[in-house]
Amino acid sequence: MTRAALTIGSPFGPREGGFHAGQDFPAPDGTPIYACAGGTVLFLGAAGGYGEWIVIDHPNADGGGVSEYGHMWDAGATGLSVGDRVEAGQLIAYVGNNGGSTGPHLHLSVMPHGYDPGAKIDPLGWLRGAAYPADFLWGLGEVEQRELLDRTREVWTQLCGPAGRGWAQLGQNAQGENRTVVDALAEVRHAVQAG
């Protein structure tokens, strides 16, 4: 599924017969599916109602959380294996109509704090900008992009907390005082402006 306006077939939330814990994006059979964010393949293959699926764990540096992609005919069609690293925007699979599916589509689920099927959230908020998370880096060379990301990664990880749970672990500043979220954000802003 490319960077474009997507149609939602079945939204996240209550529906007749239960609760839909993801978003369905109808697309023609065989449409490419790209990773929403970088991470490591946790699961790949048969998954009951999902038909075949791919589950990707996204470390804090890549935005945190876990994403599930379901209903493919062959989750290994692109050559991925469990444990492989994928990058945001990398081709990972192709849309299918497998498992408990009513037509060809991508089913996308998101868990913000690690793999926990009982804690799925609406992927739309998580997706905003996720397929192309580095838009603000366009126009910079590869070296400049890496330098900027390296300067901001520590603060980003501290702001996210363990496994992206969203609480601040900001440590102390040079004067031995506890840093605040405002201090940390100012540090990120300064690093971006200095870049």
Buried (B, 14 or more C-beta within 10 A) or exposed (E): BEEEEBEEBBBBEEEEEEEBBBBBBBBEEEBEBBBBBBBBBBBBBEBEEBBBBBBBBBBBBBBBBBBBBBBBBEBBBBEBEEEBEBEBBBBBBBBBBBBEBEEBBBBBBBBBBBBEEEEBBBBBEBBEEBBEBEEEBEEBEEEEBEBBBEBBBBBBBBBBBEBBEEEBEBEEEEEEEEBEEEEBEEBBEEBEEEB
